[in-house]
Amino acid sequence: MKNSLRLLLLLAALSFLGLQKLLAQTPSTGQPVATSTPMALSLQQAVDYSIKNKSTLQATRINEQLAASQIGQIKSQGLPQLNGAATVTDNYKLQRSLVDFGAFSGGQGPLLGATLTPGDITAAQGGQPVTLQPAYEPFVPSPPQPLAFGLQYQGNASVSASQQLFNGSYLLGLKAAKVYQQLSVKQTVQSEIDVVEQVSKAYYSTLVARERLKLLARNVQRLDTLLYQTQQTFKEGFAEKLDVQRLQVQRNNLNIEQQNAQRLIELSVALLKFQMGLDQRQPVQLTDSLNVAVLDAERLKQSLGTADASFNYQDRIEYSVLETQRDLAALDVRNQRAGYLPTLNLVGAYGFIGSAGSLPTLLKFRGPNSIDERTRFPNQKWFGFGNVGLQLQIPVFDGFRKKYLVQSAKLTLEQVNKGFTTLQQSIDLQRTQSQTTLQNDLDVLVNQKANLDLATEVARVAKVKFQEGVGSNVELVTAETDLRQAQTNYYSALYDALVAKVDYDKAAGTLYKK
């Protein structure tokens, strides 16, 4: 029994640990769980993944659902409105009102009767009609008396309905809601373009860093070979110890540079995963080539001259968003003006109202057919009521509030229209800047590539001369230093050119199309 209990406890503990491990591997944000298999990613695949899984975009898309919900809210205002209500009131202290009972007496005292005179008696005996004159006591005025109306407990149960027949703002509200939904969709596209820009730059940064690390590895291999040969030459007495030490210094510096490059790759990959919305624990493998990206940038440079003729401001999502905002502002002007129009509603209600001296009696529904079993008198406590009608509301004067609302809406529309000029000028400047930057960066890239080829050749010649004994160690070290600087400059120029391409595509409105 004890062994069975221990086995069950062990299985429960293992199950709990397995669940904890599974929960630790499952992000609370709902992103895909990381796996040990590297994810192959081209730039397009990285972009597609980010569009689908980036949490900021997922949050932005919720605005589209909110806009659709607002359309439903506005539509519901034009549908019949039906409400039911039931109340029970305990008038533990009934309100009293003053009643002047003397007003009902006609200004006379109590009736004493009528006096028959002998003539009246004779006339009556003769068959003639006799009019008796009433006699009253002297009138004594009395003050108004407080009187409570109603009973302690009251109830009311009713159903009311209304149907909007005419409201100038309703149809405009529907149009504005649809335009707002379009705005939310365009804002989502704008956010997607920003994410594509960030992912593209991070992807290119990782590609450049990895390519530079490969080149550094070849530099280390070449320098190790040269250092070994120099050490052997020193052992044979044909080289100085200073030559070996200088190469060792170069080798140490190259090791440090290689370590820094490796850390830079890790940071670049982490940034790429972040921009994609990918789990940091998920390994990735980039499949695109830098050569292809550079060729695309060079082809883009060749088409810069013809790009101006085909450019349309509406290709920029910012311009399209501003157009939608203008439509919303124009609808708002019409909506504020519609506030001067009357509204017409069809209204109706039906229900029952009752009263009683006690709550149990009130809760017993006694309608028109209810009879008191003791007295056989009707004892109805609840009475029905119903009404139907038209409700017309005509705005007359509101202290010029609607006037200023219309004025504010017009000014907002004018402000949005002024924004088109500013946005067009800004787009023109961005396109000019991005085009110039791309041309300059591609020219710099060509020059840096030429410098790299030249520095590579100089380093090769310096190495041959040093190995043949006709060159100095200083010349060799200087050539190696210049080569690494040329390599650094080249990859820096390569990254700048690729980033400039992304900026130009965004300025031209061609970075991302759904």
C-alpha positions as CSV (number, residue, x, y, z in Angstrom):
1,M,0.0,0.0,0.0
2,K,2.8,2.4,0.9
3,N,4.6,1.6,-2.3
4,S,1.5,2.2,-4.4
5,L,1.0,5.6,-2.6
6,R,4.7,6.6,-3.2
7,L,4.3,5.6,-6.9
8,L,1.2,7.7,-7.3
9,L,2.9,10.7,-5.6
10,L,5.9,10.3,-7.9
11,L,3.7,10.2,-11.0
12,A,1.8,13.3,-9.8
13,A,5.1,15.1,-9.2
14,L,6.4,14.2,-12.6
15,S,3.1,15.3,-14.2
16,F,3.2,18.6,-12.4
17,L,6.8,19.2,-13.5
18,G,5.9,18.3,-17.1
19,L,3.0,20.7,-17.0
20,Q,5.2,23.5,-15.6
21,K,7.7,22.9,-18.4
22,L,4.9,23.0,-21.0
23,L,3.5,26.2,-19.5
24,A,7.0,27.7,-19.4
25,Q,7.4,27.0,-23.1
26,T,4.0,28.4,-24.0
27,P,4.0,32.2,-24.1
28,S,1.0,33.9,-22.5
29,T,0.7,36.1,-25.5
30,G,-0.6,33.3,-27.7
31,Q,2.4,33.3,-30.1
32,P,3.5,30.0,-31.6
33,V,5.5,27.8,-29.2
34,A,9.3,27.7,-29.9
35,T,10.7,24.5,-31.3
36,S,14.3,23.2,-31.5
37,T,14.1,23.0,-35.3
38,P,15.5,26.1,-37.0
39,M,12.9,28.1,-38.8
40,A,14.0,28.8,-42.4
41,L,13.2,32.4,-43.2
42,S,13.4,34.4,-46.4
43,L,12.7,38.1,-46.1
44,Q,9.2,37.6,-47.5
45,Q,8.6,34.8,-45.1
46,A,9.8,37.0,-42.2
47,V,7.4,39.7,-43.4
48,D,4.5,37.4,-43.7
49,Y,5.1,35.9,-40.2
50,S,5.3,39.4,-38.7
51,I,2.1,40.5,-40.4
52,K,0.3,37.6,-38.9
53,N,1.9,37.3,-35.4
54,K,3.2,40.7,-34.4
55,S,1.3,41.6,-31.2
56,T,1.1,45.3,-32.0
57,L,-0.7,44.5,-35.2
58,Q,-3.0,42.1,-33.5
59,A,-3.9,44.9,-31.1
60,T,-4.4,47.3,-34.0
61,R,-6.8,44.9,-35.8
62,I,-9.0,44.9,-32.7
63,N,-9.8,48.5,-33.7
64,E,-11.4,47.1,-36.9
65,Q,-13.6,45.0,-34.8
66,L,-14.4,47.9,-32.5
67,A,-15.4,50.0,-35.6
68,A,-17.7,47.2,-36.7
69,S,-19.2,47.1,-33.2
70,Q,-19.8,50.8,-33.4
71,I,-21.7,50.4,-36.7
72,G,-24.0,47.9,-34.9
73,Q,-24.5,50.4,-32.1
74,I,-25.6,53.1,-34.5
75,K,-27.8,50.8,-36.5
76,S,-29.6,49.7,-33.3
77,Q,-30.8,53.3,-32.7
78,G,-33.0,52.9,-35.8
79,L,-34.6,49.7,-34.7
80,P,-37.7,49.5,-32.4
81,Q,-36.9,50.1,-28.7
82,L,-38.9,48.0,-26.3
83,N,-38.6,48.3,-22.5
84,G,-40.4,46.6,-19.6
85,A,-40.6,48.0,-16.1
86,A,-42.2,47.0,-12.8
87,T,-42.1,48.9,-9.5
88,V,-43.5,48.3,-6.0
89,T,-43.7,51.4,-3.7
90,D,-44.2,51.4,0.0
91,N,-45.6,54.8,0.9
92,Y,-44.9,54.4,4.6
93,K,-45.9,58.1,5.0
94,L,-48.6,59.2,2.6
95,Q,-48.4,62.6,1.3
96,R,-51.3,64.8,2.4
97,S,-53.0,67.7,0.6
98,L,-55.2,70.4,2.0
99,V,-58.9,70.2,0.9
100,D,-61.4,73.0,1.5
101,F,-64.6,71.0,2.2
102,G,-66.6,74.3,2.7
103,A,-66.3,74.9,-1.0
104,F,-68.6,71.9,-1.6
105,S,-71.3,73.2,0.8
106,G,-72.3,76.2,-1.4
107,G,-71.7,78.6,1.6
108,Q,-74.5,77.2,3.7
109,G,-74.8,75.5,7.0
110,P,-76.2,72.0,7.8
111,L,-79.7,71.4,6.4
112,L,-82.4,71.5,9.0
113,G,-85.3,70.5,6.8
114,A,-88.3,72.3,5.4
115,T,-91.4,74.0,7.1
116,L,-94.9,73.3,5.8
117,T,-97.3,76.3,6.1
118,P,-101.1,75.9,6.2
119,G,-101.3,77.2,2.7
120,D,-98.9,74.6,1.5
121,I,-101.0,71.9,3.1
122,T,-104.2,73.2,1.6
123,A,-102.5,73.5,-1.9
124,A,-101.2,69.9,-1.6
125,Q,-104.6,68.6,-0.6
126,G,-106.0,70.4,-3.6
127,G,-103.6,68.5,-5.9
128,Q,-101.4,71.5,-6.6
129,P,-97.6,71.1,-6.5
130,V,-95.9,72.6,-3.5
131,T,-92.2,73.7,-3.4
132,L,-90.7,73.4,0.0
133,Q,-88.1,75.9,1.0
134,P,-85.2,74.2,2.8
135,A,-84.0,75.7,6.0
136,Y,-80.3,75.7,6.9
137,E,-78.4,76.4,10.1
138,P,-76.1,79.4,10.0
139,F,-72.9,78.8,8.0
140,V,-69.8,78.3,10.2
141,P,-66.7,78.5,8.0
142,S,-64.0,75.8,8.7
143,P,-60.3,75.7,7.6
144,P,-59.0,73.4,4.9
145,Q,-58.5,69.9,6.1
146,P,-55.4,67.7,5.3
147,L,-56.4,64.6,3.3
148,A,-54.1,61.7,2.2
149,F,-54.9,60.3,-1.3
150,G,-54.0,56.7,-2.2
151,L,-53.0,53.7,-0.2
152,Q,-49.8,52.7,1.4
153,Y,-48.6,50.2,-1.2
154,Q,-48.6,51.0,-4.9
155,G,-47.5,48.9,-7.9
156,N,-46.9,49.6,-11.6
157,A,-46.1,47.1,-14.4
158,S,-45.8,48.4,-17.9
159,V,-44.3,47.8,-21.3
160,S,-43.2,50.8,-23.5
161,A,-42.1,50.9,-27.1
162,S,-40.8,53.5,-29.5
163,Q,-39.8,53.6,-33.1
164,Q,-37.6,56.3,-34.6
165,L,-39.4,57.7,-37.7
166,F,-37.2,60.6,-38.6
167,N,-33.8,61.7,-37.3
168,G,-31.5,63.8,-39.4
169,S,-28.4,62.5,-37.7
170,Y,-29.2,58.8,-37.9
171,L,-28.4,58.2,-41.6
172,L,-25.3,60.5,-41.4
173,G,-24.2,58.5,-38.4
174,L,-24.4,55.3,-40.4
175,K,-22.3,56.8,-43.2
176,A,-19.8,58.1,-40.6
177,A,-19.5,54.7,-38.9
178,K,-18.7,53.0,-42.3
179,V,-16.1,55.6,-43.1
180,Y,-14.6,55.2,-39.6
181,Q,-14.4,51.4,-40.2
182,Q,-12.5,52.2,-43.5
183,L,-10.2,54.5,-41.4
184,S,-9.4,51.7,-39.0
185,V,-8.5,49.3,-41.8
186,K,-6.2,51.9,-43.4
187,Q,-4.6,52.6,-40.0
188,T,-3.9,48.8,-39.7
189,V,-2.3,48.9,-43.1
190,Q,-0.2,51.8,-42.0
191,S,1.0,49.9,-38.9
192,E,1.7,46.9,-41.1
193,I,4.0,49.0,-43.4
194,D,5.9,50.2,-40.3
195,V,6.4,46.6,-39.2
196,V,7.5,45.6,-42.6
197,E,10.1,48.4,-42.6
198,Q,11.4,47.3,-39.2
199,V,11.6,43.6,-40.1
200,S,13.3,44.4,-43.4
201,K,16.0,46.5,-41.8
202,A,16.5,43.9,-39.0
203,Y,16.8,41.1,-41.6
204,Y,19.4,43.0,-43.7
205,S,21.3,43.9,-40.5
206,T,21.5,40.2,-39.6
207,L,22.6,39.2,-43.2
208,V,25.3,41.8,-43.2
209,A,26.5,40.8,-39.7
210,R,26.7,37.1,-40.7
211,E,28.5,37.9,-43.9
212,R,31.0,40.0,-42.1
213,L,31.6,37.2,-39.5
214,K,32.3,34.8,-42.3
215,L,34.9,37.2,-43.7
216,L,36.5,37.6,-40.3
217,A,36.7,33.9,-40.0
218,R,38.6,33.8,-43.3
219,N,40.9,36.6,-42.1
220,V,41.6,34.6,-38.9
221,Q,42.4,31.5,-40.9
222,R,44.7,33.5,-43.2
223,L,46.4,35.2,-40.3
224,D,46.9,32.0,-38.4
225,T,48.6,30.5,-41.4
226,L,50.9,33.5,-41.7
227,L,51.6,33.5,-38.0
228,Y,52.5,29.8,-38.1
229,Q,54.9,30.4,-41.0
230,T,56.5,33.3,-39.3
231,Q,57.0,31.3,-36.1
232,Q,58.7,28.6,-38.1
233,T,60.8,31.1,-39.9
234,F,61.8,32.6,-36.5
235,K,62.8,29.2,-35.2
236,E,65.1,28.8,-38.2
237,G,66.6,32.2,-37.5
238,F,65.3,34.0,-40.6
239,A,62.8,36.2,-38.8
240,E,62.8,38.4,-35.8
241,K,60.8,37.9,-32.6
242,L,59.3,41.3,-33.1
243,D,57.7,40.1,-36.4
244,V,56.1,37.2,-34.5
245,Q,54.8,39.5,-31.8
246,R,53.3,42.0,-34.2
247,L,51.4,39.2,-35.9
248,Q,50.3,37.9,-32.5
249,V,49.0,41.3,-31.6
250,Q,47.1,41.3,-34.9
251,R,45.7,37.9,-34.2
252,N,44.5,38.9,-30.7
253,N,42.8,42.0,-32.1
254,L,41.1,39.9,-34.8
255,N,39.9,37.5,-32.2
256,I,38.3,40.3,-30.2
257,E,36.7,41.7,-33.4
258,Q,35.4,38.2,-34.2
259,Q,33.8,37.9,-30.8
260,N,32.2,41.3,-31.1
261,A,30.9,40.3,-34.5
262,Q,29.4,37.1,-33.1
263,R,27.7,39.1,-30.3
264,L,26.4,41.5,-32.9
265,I,24.8,38.7,-34.8
266,E,23.1,37.4,-31.7
267,L,21.8,40.9,-31.0
268,S,20.7,41.3,-34.7
269,V,18.9,38.0,-34.6
270,A,17.2,38.9,-31.3
271,L,16.1,42.2,-32.8
272,L,14.7,40.5,-35.9
273,K,12.7,38.0,-33.8
274,F,11.4,40.9,-31.7
275,Q,10.3,42.8,-34.8
276,M,8.7,39.7,-36.2
277,G,6.9,38.8,-33.0
278,L,8.8,35.5,-32.8
279,D,9.7,33.7,-29.6
280,Q,13.3,34.5,-28.7
281,R,14.0,30.9,-28.0
282,Q,13.1,29.9,-31.6
283,P,16.3,29.3,-33.7
284,V,16.1,30.8,-37.2
285,Q,18.0,30.3,-40.5
286,L,18.1,33.2,-43.0
287,T,17.9,31.9,-46.5
288,D,18.1,35.1,-48.6
289,S,21.4,36.2,-50.1
290,L,23.0,39.6,-49.9
291,N,24.0,39.5,-53.5
292,V,20.3,39.3,-54.6
293,A,19.4,42.2,-52.3
294,V,22.2,44.4,-53.7
295,L,21.2,43.6,-57.3
296,D,17.6,44.6,-56.4
297,A,18.9,47.9,-55.0
298,E,21.0,48.5,-58.2
299,R,18.1,47.8,-60.4
300,L,16.0,50.2,-58.3
301,K,18.7,52.9,-58.9
302,Q,18.4,52.5,-62.6
303,S,14.6,53.1,-62.5
304,L,14.8,56.2,-60.3
305,G,14.5,58.5,-63.2
306,T,11.2,57.1,-64.4
307,A,9.7,56.7,-60.9
308,D,8.6,60.3,-60.6
309,A,6.3,60.1,-63.7
310,S,4.4,57.1,-62.3
311,F,4.1,58.2,-58.7
312,N,0.7,58.8,-57.2
313,Y,0.2,60.4,-53.8
314,Q,-2.6,57.9,-53.1
315,D,0.1,55.1,-53.2
316,R,1.1,56.4,-49.7
317,I,-1.1,55.1,-47.0
318,E,-0.7,58.3,-45.1
319,Y,-2.4,60.2,-47.9
320,S,-5.3,57.7,-48.0
321,V,-5.7,57.9,-44.3
322,L,-5.9,61.7,-44.5
323,E,-8.6,61.4,-47.3
324,T,-10.7,59.2,-45.0
325,Q,-10.2,61.7,-42.1
326,R,-11.4,64.5,-44.5
327,D,-14.5,62.4,-45.3
328,L,-15.2,62.0,-41.6
329,A,-14.8,65.7,-41.0
330,A,-17.2,66.5,-43.9
331,L,-19.8,64.1,-42.5
332,D,-19.4,65.7,-39.0
333,V,-20.3,69.1,-40.5
334,R,-23.5,67.7,-42.0
335,N,-24.3,65.9,-38.8
336,Q,-24.0,69.1,-36.7
337,R,-26.3,70.9,-39.2
338,A,-28.8,68.1,-38.9
339,G,-29.2,69.1,-35.3
340,Y,-31.5,71.9,-36.5
341,L,-34.0,69.4,-37.9
342,P,-36.9,68.0,-35.8
343,T,-37.0,64.4,-34.7
344,L,-40.2,62.3,-34.9
345,N,-40.8,59.1,-32.9
346,L,-43.7,56.7,-32.6
347,V,-44.3,55.9,-28.9
348,G,-46.6,53.7,-27.0
349,A,-47.1,52.1,-23.7
350,Y,-49.4,49.5,-22.0
351,G,-49.5,48.5,-18.4
352,F,-51.3,48.1,-15.0
353,I,-51.2,50.2,-11.9
354,G,-52.6,49.2,-8.5
355,S,-52.7,50.1,-4.9
356,A,-53.6,48.4,-1.6
357,G,-53.3,48.8,2.1
358,S,-50.9,45.8,2.5
359,L,-48.2,44.3,0.4
360,P,-49.7,40.8,0.2
361,T,-53.0,42.3,-1.0
362,L,-51.2,44.4,-3.6
363,L,-49.3,41.4,-4.9
364,K,-52.6,39.5,-5.5
365,F,-53.6,40.7,-8.9
366,R,-57.3,41.7,-8.7
367,G,-58.7,42.8,-12.0
368,P,-62.1,43.9,-13.1
369,N,-63.7,40.5,-12.5
370,S,-62.6,40.3,-8.9
371,I,-65.4,40.0,-6.3
372,D,-65.1,40.2,-2.5
373,E,-66.3,36.8,-1.2
374,R,-67.6,38.3,2.0
375,T,-69.5,41.4,0.7
376,R,-69.9,40.2,-2.9
377,F,-68.8,43.7,-4.0
378,P,-66.2,44.3,-6.7
379,N,-62.8,44.8,-5.1
380,Q,-60.6,45.6,-8.1
381,K,-57.1,46.7,-7.1
382,W,-55.3,46.9,-10.4
383,F,-56.3,49.0,-13.4
384,G,-55.0,48.8,-16.9
385,F,-53.8,51.8,-19.0
386,G,-52.5,52.2,-22.5
387,N,-51.4,54.9,-24.9
388,V,-50.0,55.4,-28.3
389,G,-48.8,58.6,-30.0
390,L,-46.3,60.6,-32.0
391,Q,-43.5,62.5,-30.3
392,L,-42.2,65.5,-32.2
393,Q,-39.2,67.4,-30.9
394,I,-38.4,70.7,-32.5
395,P,-35.2,72.4,-31.5
396,V,-36.0,76.1,-30.9
397,F,-33.1,77.8,-29.1
398,D,-30.1,76.2,-27.3
399,G,-28.0,79.3,-26.6
400,F,-26.3,79.1,-30.0
401,R,-24.7,75.7,-29.1
402,K,-25.4,74.1,-32.4
403,K,-24.1,77.2,-34.2
404,Y,-20.7,76.8,-32.5
405,L,-20.7,73.0,-33.1
406,V,-21.2,73.6,-36.8
407,Q,-18.5,76.3,-36.7
408,S,-16.0,73.9,-35.0
409,A,-16.8,71.1,-37.4
410,K,-16.1,73.4,-40.4
411,L,-12.8,74.6,-38.9
412,T,-11.8,70.9,-38.3
413,L,-12.6,70.1,-42.0
414,E,-10.6,73.2,-43.1
415,Q,-7.7,72.1,-40.9
416,V,-7.8,68.6,-42.5
417,N,-7.8,70.1,-46.0
418,K,-4.8,72.2,-45.1
419,G,-3.1,69.0,-44.1
420,F,-3.1,67.7,-47.7
421,T,-0.6,70.5,-48.7
422,T,1.6,69.7,-45.8
423,L,1.5,66.0,-46.4
424,Q,2.2,66.4,-50.1
425,Q,5.2,68.6,-49.4
426,S,6.4,66.1,-46.8
427,I,6.0,63.2,-49.2
428,D,7.9,65.1,-51.9
429,L,10.7,65.8,-49.4
430,Q,10.9,62.1,-48.3
431,R,11.0,60.9,-51.8
432,T,13.8,63.3,-52.8
433,Q,15.8,62.6,-49.7
434,S,15.4,58.8,-50.0
435,Q,16.2,58.9,-53.7
436,T,19.3,61.0,-53.1
437,T,20.4,58.9,-50.1
438,L,19.9,55.7,-52.2
439,Q,22.0,57.0,-55.1
440,N,24.7,58.2,-52.8
441,D,24.8,55.0,-50.7
442,L,25.0,52.8,-53.8
443,D,27.8,55.0,-55.2
444,V,29.6,54.7,-51.9
445,L,29.1,50.9,-51.9
446,V,30.7,50.7,-55.4
447,N,33.7,52.8,-54.2
448,Q,34.0,50.7,-51.0
449,K,33.9,47.5,-53.0
450,A,36.7,48.8,-55.2
451,N,38.6,49.8,-52.0
452,L,38.1,46.4,-50.6
453,D,39.4,44.7,-53.7
454,L,42.4,47.0,-53.7
455,A,43.1,46.4,-50.0
456,T,42.8,42.7,-50.5
457,E,45.3,42.8,-53.3
458,V,47.7,45.0,-51.3
459,A,47.5,42.6,-48.4
460,R,48.1,39.6,-50.7
461,V,51.2,41.3,-52.2
462,A,52.5,42.4,-48.8
463,K,52.1,38.8,-47.5
464,V,54.0,37.4,-50.6
465,K,56.8,40.0,-50.2
466,F,57.1,39.2,-46.5
467,Q,57.3,35.5,-47.1
468,E,59.9,36.0,-49.8
469,G,61.9,38.2,-47.4
470,V,61.7,41.4,-49.5
471,G,59.0,43.0,-47.4
472,S,58.8,44.2,-43.9
473,N,56.6,43.0,-41.1
474,V,55.4,46.6,-40.6
475,E,54.2,46.7,-44.2
476,L,52.4,43.5,-43.7
477,V,50.7,44.5,-40.5
478,T,49.7,47.9,-42.0
479,A,48.2,46.1,-45.1
480,E,46.2,43.7,-42.8
481,T,44.9,46.7,-40.8
482,D,43.9,48.5,-43.9
483,L,42.2,45.4,-45.2
484,R,40.0,45.0,-42.1
485,Q,39.1,48.7,-42.2
486,A,38.2,48.4,-45.9
487,Q,36.0,45.3,-45.0
488,T,34.3,47.2,-42.2
489,N,33.7,50.2,-44.5
490,Y,32.3,47.9,-47.2
491,Y,29.8,46.1,-45.0
492,S,28.8,49.4,-43.4
493,A,28.1,50.8,-46.8
494,L,26.3,47.7,-47.8
495,Y,24.0,48.0,-44.8
496,D,23.4,51.7,-45.5
497,A,22.5,50.9,-49.1
498,L,20.0,48.2,-48.2
499,V,18.4,50.5,-45.5
500,A,18.2,53.3,-48.1
501,K,16.4,50.9,-50.4
502,V,13.8,50.1,-47.7
503,D,13.4,53.9,-47.0
504,Y,12.9,54.6,-50.7
505,D,10.4,51.9,-51.2
506,K,8.4,53.2,-48.2
507,A,8.6,56.8,-49.5
508,A,7.4,55.6,-52.9
509,G,4.5,53.6,-51.3
510,T,5.8,50.3,-52.7
511,L,7.3,48.7,-49.6
512,Y,4.2,46.6,-48.8
513,K,1.1,45.9,-50.8
514,K,-1.7,43.7,-49.4
